[in-house]
Amino acid sequence: MSEQQDALAREREEIATRVASFRATQQKFERDRQEYYASTLGNAWSGFQRKTA
């Protein structure tokens, strides 16, 4: 490969790495939101339902 093709290949690898990192971060945020809902809002709803029963 030429020097230009090598540079393009390295840039593509870097972009792929950054996209994978971004995707992993977004998945972590999604898990954190789900855990927050389950622990905080889920408990609030279950407490609300017990009081009205």
Number of C-alpha atoms within 10 A of each C-alpha: 7 7 8 9 10 11 12 12 13 12 12 12 12 12 12 12 12 12 12 12 12 12 12 12 12 12 12 12 12 12 12 12 12 12 13 12 13 12 11 11 12 13 12 12 10 10 11 11 10 8 7 6 5
